[in-house]
């Protein structure tokens, strides 16, 4: 794994933490959009 610019104090994990962070960000984005859509649906703002 090439992590020359990725030095956040965790040298053993390689680029696994970065991938996990990306996944969590994606998941948060998905759930946020889902919640917004659901809220809009509930309040009939479609």
trRosetta pair geometry for C-beta under 8 A, 3 or more apart (Angstrom, degrees):
i j d omega theta_ij theta_ji phi_ij phi_ji
1 14 3.9 94 47 -169 155 114
1 15 4.5 -159 -166 -1 133 102
2 15 7.9 15 59 -45 44 131
3 6 3.9 -70 -162 58 95 109
3 7 7.2 137 141 -63 97 59
3 14 6.2 171 -16 -165 138 51
3 15 5.3 -175 -73 -68 117 86
3 18 7.6 -177 -118 -13 118 138
4 7 7.9 -28 166 -41 28 102
6 15 6.4 71 79 -105 164 81
6 18 5.8 -49 -147 -58 145 138
7 11 7.5 8 -135 -84 77 85
8 17 7.3 -122 64 105 120 145
10 13 5.0 0 147 20 113 116
10 17 5.6 67 87 -15 148 154
13 16 4.5 -108 173 51 96 107
13 17 4.9 69 113 -23 149 99
15 18 4.9 -46 -166 39 72 119
15 19 6.1 78 136 -26 82 97
16 19 5.7 -56 -150 35 33 110
16 20 6.3 32 154 -19 67 105
17 20 5.6 -55 -147 37 33 111
17 21 6.2 36 154 -23 67 104
18 21 5.6 -53 -150 33 32 113
18 22 6.5 33 151 -20 65 102
19 22 5.7 -52 -151 34 34 111
19 23 6.4 34 151 -19 66 105
20 23 5.6 -54 -149 36 33 112
20 24 6.3 33 153 -19 66 105
21 24 5.8 -54 -147 36 31 110
21 25 6.3 33 153 -20 64 105
22 25 5.7 -55 -151 36 31 113
22 26 6.3 32 152 -20 65 105
23 26 5.6 -54 -150 36 32 112
23 27 6.2 31 153 -20 66 107
24 27 5.6 -54 -146 37 32 112
24 28 6.2 34 154 -21 66 104
25 28 5.7 -53 -147 34 30 111
25 29 6.4 32 153 -20 63 106
26 29 5.6 -56 -153 35 31 113
26 30 6.3 30 151 -19 66 106
27 30 5.6 -53 -148 35 32 111
27 31 6.2 25 157 -14 67 107
28 31 6.0 -57 -144 41 29 105
28 32 6.0 31 156 -23 65 109
29 32 5.8 -57 -147 34 26 112
29 33 6.5 22 157 -15 63 106
30 33 6.0 -60 -152 37 28 106
30 34 6.2 28 152 -20 65 109
31 34 5.4 -54 -145 38 33 115
31 35 6.2 35 155 -21 67 104
32 35 5.8 -54 -149 36 29 110
32 36 6.4 30 152 -19 64 105
33 36 5.6 -53 -148 36 33 112
33 37 6.2 33 154 -19 66 105
34 37 5.8 -55 -149 37 29 110
34 38 6.2 28 153 -19 64 108
35 38 5.6 -55 -145 37 31 111
35 39 6.2 32 155 -20 65 105
36 39 5.7 -55 -147 36 29 110
36 40 6.3 29 154 -18 64 106
37 40 5.7 -55 -149 37 30 111
37 41 6.2 32 151 -22 64 107
38 41 5.5 -54 -149 35 31 113
38 42 6.3 33 152 -22 66 104
39 42 5.7 -52 -147 33 32 111
39 43 6.3 8 161 2 66 109
40 43 6.3 -69 -144 50 26 94
40 45 4.5 -93 -153 65 78 101
40 46 5.8 106 143 -71 106 66
41 44 7.5 27 -180 -74 29 35
41 46 6.3 35 -99 -52 58 114
